[in-house]
Amino acid sequence: MKNFALIGAAGYVAPRHLKAIKETNNNLLVALDKNDSVGIIDSYFPQADFFTEPERFERHIYKLRHLQKDNCVDIFSICTPNYLHDAHIRMALLNGADAICEKPLVLNPWNIDALAALEQETGKKVYNILQLRHHPTIMALKEKIEADKSDKIYDIDLTYITSRGKWFHFSWKGDMSKSGGLATNIGVHFFDMLQYIFGEVQSNIVHYRDNHVVAGYLELKRARVRWFLSVDSTYLPQHIKEKGQTTYRSIQIEGEELEFTNGFTDLHTVSYQHILSGKGFGLEAAKPCIEMVYEIRNATISQEAQDCKHPFLKL
């Protein structure tokens, strides 16, 4: 049994980590969040200590490590806003624990290099939750592409619209310096999945970018990808609106829809199982998608590859 600390216990994704810790037969010793709406902990680890101040939380971690060596924290689970991930990973490693962090692992590629040096210094490991890599449909697609020895370049359209209200743009998620922008905040797992299956980036072009929409064109080793991401319900297809749905996710490969709507329920638990068995995704696995979204965030809007614009840009 491993002992866990959880940072970001009041966040949206925290229940998935609590469930994963429980279902892998481990224990949560302590949790931290500046907000105290964390009643969800009672469903999993009602005996866990809880702090709203990082100073007192870290003092508690220190005391467990030095005064109760048989009951110290082995792993930090990090579910905080994107811009805090780097600092909280460092907190874990410097307190003698491994770190399991939500995506995006960090905002900038050089943060990964610095964390790699800290891994060497402390002997501890950093793992990223990249749960789409464990999805059965995605795993099957990767096997199919790897088995295709024809060097075929696949044409792909990625469209993801997840409607958000006005609050989104007033929260940390609407602040590019904190979230990394839309491509990082809502697109990083798709970009990771695409490069994981179709290979490294050859070209990365951004056709449009504002607070509501970002769109562009990627050339991967074995794919040409037109992509469109938005948090504005205006862009939802009519048939989705008629169903009363607020999210539209579509990946078309050679005109054929990749159906992976189901199968998400236990992917965090599967991710934890792999990490705890020594097969988790570390810094090097996370780096390509961090480089990709960093480039998207900082790219000059391009007029290149006009014939490769995503069709939704016509809207």
matplotlib code that plots the C-alpha trace (Angstrom):
import matplotlib.pyplot as plt

x = [0.0, 1.2, 0.4, -0.8, -1.1, -3.6, -3.2, -6.3, -8.9, -11.8, -11.1, -13.1, -10.8, -10.0, -12.7, -11.1, -7.9, -9.6, -11.3, -8.1, -6.2, -9.0, -9.4, -5.7, -5.9, -3.8, -4.4, -4.8, -3.1, -3.6, -5.2, -4.7, -6.9, -7.4, -11.2, -12.8, -15.6, -14.1, -16.8, -16.1, -13.2, -15.7, -16.8, -13.2, -10.9, -12.8, -9.8, -7.5, -6.1, -7.0, -5.3, -6.2, -2.8, 0.2, 2.6, 0.8, 0.3, 4.0, 4.9, 2.6, 4.3, 7.7, 6.6, 5.2, 8.5, 10.8, 8.8, 6.6, 8.9, 6.6, 3.7, 5.1, 3.8, 5.0, 3.2, 1.7, -1.4, -1.6, -4.9, -4.3, -4.5, -2.1, 0.3, 0.9, 1.8, 5.5, 5.7, 3.6, 5.7, 8.8, 7.1, 6.5, 10.1, 11.7, 9.7, 10.8, 7.8, 7.0, 4.4, 1.4, 0.2, -2.7, -2.2, -0.7, 2.2, 3.7, 3.2, 6.7, 9.1, 12.1, 10.1, 10.4, 14.2, 14.4, 12.2, 14.4, 17.4, 15.4, 14.5, 18.2, 18.9, 16.2, 15.9, 12.1, 9.9, 7.3, 4.3, 1.7, -1.9, -2.3, -5.4, -6.3, -3.3, -5.1, -8.4, -9.1, -10.1, -7.0, -4.8, -6.4, -5.8, -2.1, -1.7, -3.4, -1.2, 2.0, 1.0, 0.5, 3.9, 2.9, 4.0, 0.6, 0.0, -3.5, -5.9, -7.5, -10.0, -10.1, -13.1, -13.7, -16.3, -17.0, -19.4, -18.4, -20.2, -19.0, -17.4, -14.7, -13.1, -13.0, -11.4, -7.8, -8.8, -9.5, -6.1, -3.5, -0.6, -2.3, -4.0, -1.7, -4.7, -7.3, -5.0, -3.3, -6.3, -8.8, -6.7, -3.5, -4.8, -5.9, -2.6, -0.8, -2.9, -2.3, 1.5, 1.5, -0.2, 1.0, 4.5, 6.5, 5.6, 6.8, 4.9, 2.7, 0.6, -2.0, -4.7, -6.8, -6.6, -8.7, -10.3, -13.0, -11.5, -8.1, -7.6, -4.7, -2.9, -0.5, 1.8, 2.9, 5.1, 2.1, -0.8, -2.1, -4.4, -6.9, -8.0, -10.5, -11.0, -13.6, -15.5, -18.2, -21.5, -22.1, -20.0, -21.9, -23.4, -27.1, -27.9, -26.0, -27.9, -31.2, -30.3, -29.7, -26.0, -23.3, -20.2, -19.1, -16.1, -15.1, -12.0, -12.4, -9.6, -9.8, -13.5, -14.3, -15.4, -13.2, -15.8, -14.4, -17.3, -17.4, -14.7, -13.5, -15.0, -11.9, -9.0, -7.6, -7.6, -5.9, -3.3, -2.6, -2.3, 0.4, 2.2, 2.3, 3.6, 6.4, 5.0, 3.7, 4.3, 7.1, 8.7, 9.9, 6.5, 4.9, 7.4, 6.3, 2.7, 4.0, 6.3, 3.4, 0.9, 3.7, 4.3, 0.6, 0.3, 3.2, 2.9, 2.3, -1.0, -0.1, -1.5, 0.3, -1.5, -4.8, -6.2, -5.7, -7.9, -10.4, -13.9, -15.4, -13.3, -15.7, -18.2]
y = [0.0, 3.5, 6.6, 9.6, 13.3, 15.1, 18.7, 20.3, 18.3, 20.7, 20.6, 19.1, 16.1, 15.3, 12.7, 10.6, 10.6, 9.8, 6.9, 5.7, 5.8, 3.8, 1.3, 0.5, -0.3, 2.6, 5.3, 9.1, 10.6, 14.3, 16.7, 20.4, 23.0, 26.7, 26.0, 23.9, 22.4, 19.0, 16.8, 14.3, 13.1, 11.5, 9.1, 7.7, 8.7, 10.3, 9.9, 12.0, 15.2, 18.4, 21.8, 25.0, 26.6, 25.2, 26.2, 24.1, 21.3, 21.1, 21.3, 18.3, 16.4, 17.2, 15.9, 12.7, 12.1, 12.8, 11.9, 9.0, 7.4, 4.3, 6.6, 9.2, 10.2, 8.2, 9.9, 13.3, 13.4, 16.9, 18.2, 22.0, 24.7, 24.2, 27.0, 25.5, 22.0, 22.7, 24.1, 21.3, 18.6, 20.2, 20.2, 16.5, 15.6, 17.8, 16.1, 12.7, 11.6, 10.7, 12.9, 11.9, 15.0, 15.9, 17.1, 19.4, 18.3, 21.9, 24.9, 25.2, 22.6, 23.9, 23.1, 19.5, 19.7, 21.3, 18.6, 15.9, 17.4, 17.4, 13.7, 13.0, 15.0, 13.5, 10.0, 10.5, 10.2, 12.3, 10.7, 12.3, 11.2, 10.6, 8.5, 8.5, 6.3, 3.6, 3.8, 0.5, 2.2, 4.3, 1.3, -0.6, 2.3, 2.6, -1.2, -0.8, 2.1, 0.4, -2.8, -0.7, -0.9, 1.1, 4.5, 5.8, 9.4, 9.6, 12.6, 13.5, 16.2, 16.9, 18.9, 19.5, 22.0, 22.0, 24.8, 27.1, 30.0, 33.5, 32.3, 30.5, 33.7, 35.2, 32.1, 30.9, 28.8, 32.0, 33.4, 32.2, 32.8, 30.4, 27.8, 28.0, 28.9, 26.7, 24.4, 23.6, 23.6, 21.6, 20.2, 18.8, 15.2, 15.1, 16.4, 13.9, 11.1, 12.0, 12.3, 9.1, 7.2, 9.0, 10.1, 13.3, 16.8, 17.8, 21.1, 23.1, 25.9, 28.1, 29.6, 31.3, 32.0, 34.1, 33.5, 31.3, 29.4, 28.1, 26.2, 25.1, 22.3, 19.7, 17.5, 14.4, 11.7, 9.7, 12.1, 15.5, 17.0, 19.8, 20.8, 23.1, 23.7, 26.0, 26.7, 28.7, 26.9, 28.9, 26.5, 23.3, 21.5, 21.9, 18.2, 18.4, 21.5, 19.8, 17.0, 19.6, 18.5, 21.1, 19.1, 17.9, 15.7, 14.2, 12.6, 11.6, 9.5, 9.2, 10.3, 7.6, 8.5, 7.3, 6.3, 6.5, 8.1, 5.2, 3.6, 6.6, 5.6, 3.8, 5.3, 7.2, 3.9, 2.2, 5.0, 4.5, 0.8, 1.3, 3.9, 1.7, -1.2, 0.9, 1.4, 5.0, 7.8, 10.0, 13.3, 12.1, 10.8, 14.1, 16.4, 16.1, 17.3, 20.1, 21.3, 21.1, 23.2, 25.7, 26.3, 26.7, 29.2, 31.3, 30.9, 33.8, 33.3, 31.9, 32.1, 28.9, 25.7, 27.7, 24.6, 22.7, 24.9, 23.2, 23.5, 24.9, 28.1, 29.0, 29.8]
z = [0.0, -1.0, 1.0, -1.1, -0.8, -3.0, -4.1, -5.7, -3.8, -4.7, -8.4, -11.2, -11.8, -8.2, -7.8, -10.5, -8.6, -5.3, -7.0, -8.6, -5.3, -3.6, -6.4, -6.5, -2.7, -1.6, 1.1, 1.1, 4.1, 3.4, 1.0, 0.1, -1.5, -0.9, -1.2, 1.5, -0.6, -0.4, 1.0, -1.8, 0.3, 2.7, 0.0, -0.2, 2.7, 5.5, 7.8, 5.6, 7.0, 5.1, 4.8, 3.0, 3.4, 1.5, 4.3, 6.9, 4.4, 3.7, 7.4, 7.9, 5.1, 6.6, 10.0, 8.6, 6.7, 9.6, 12.7, 11.4, 8.9, 8.7, 7.7, 5.3, 1.9, -1.1, -3.9, -4.6, -6.9, -8.5, -9.8, -9.5, -12.2, -15.1, -14.1, -10.6, -11.8, -12.1, -8.5, -7.0, -8.8, -7.3, -3.9, -4.2, -5.3, -2.7, 0.0, -1.0, -3.0, -6.6, -8.5, -10.5, -12.4, -14.5, -18.1, -19.2, -17.2, -17.4, -19.7, -21.2, -22.6, -20.6, -17.4, -18.3, -18.7, -15.2, -13.7, -15.3, -13.5, -10.2, -10.8, -11.0, -7.9, -5.7, -7.2, -7.5, -10.5, -12.3, -14.1, -16.3, -16.7, -20.4, -20.1, -23.8, -24.4, -22.4, -24.2, -26.0, -29.2, -29.3, -28.5, -31.3, -33.7, -32.7, -33.4, -36.8, -37.9, -36.7, -38.6, -41.8, -43.5, -46.6, -45.2, -45.9, -44.8, -43.2, -43.6, -40.3, -39.1, -35.4, -34.1, -30.5, -29.2, -25.4, -24.5, -21.7, -20.1, -19.4, -16.2, -18.2, -19.4, -15.9, -14.3, -14.5, -17.5, -19.5, -18.7, -21.2, -18.7, -16.3, -18.6, -21.6, -23.8, -25.5, -27.3, -24.0, -21.8, -23.9, -26.7, -25.1, -24.7, -28.4, -29.6, -27.4, -28.7, -32.3, -32.1, -30.0, -32.9, -36.0, -35.0, -34.5, -35.7, -39.1, -39.5, -37.0, -38.5, -36.7, -38.9, -36.3, -32.6, -30.1, -26.7, -28.1, -31.0, -32.1, -35.3, -37.5, -39.4, -38.3, -40.3, -38.4, -39.6, -40.8, -40.8, -42.1, -39.4, -39.8, -36.3, -34.7, -31.0, -29.4, -26.1, -28.0, -28.5, -31.6, -33.5, -32.5, -35.5, -35.8, -35.2, -31.9, -30.8, -31.7, -29.3, -26.5, -26.3, -25.4, -26.5, -29.9, -30.3, -33.7, -35.1, -38.7, -40.3, -44.0, -43.7, -41.2, -37.7, -34.9, -32.2, -28.7, -26.8, -24.3, -22.3, -20.3, -16.9, -15.4, -17.4, -14.4, -12.4, -15.3, -15.5, -11.7, -12.2, -14.9, -12.8, -9.7, -11.7, -13.1, -16.6, -16.3, -18.7, -17.5, -18.6, -22.0, -22.9, -22.0, -23.7, -27.4, -26.7, -24.4, -27.2, -29.7, -27.7, -26.7, -30.4, -31.1, -28.3, -29.5, -33.3, -35.6, -37.4, -40.8, -44.3, -45.2, -46.2, -46.9, -48.7, -45.4, -43.3, -41.1, -42.7, -39.5, -40.1, -42.7, -39.9]

ax = plt.figure().add_subplot(projection="3d")
ax.plot(x, y, z, "-o")
ax.set_aspect("equal")
plt.show()
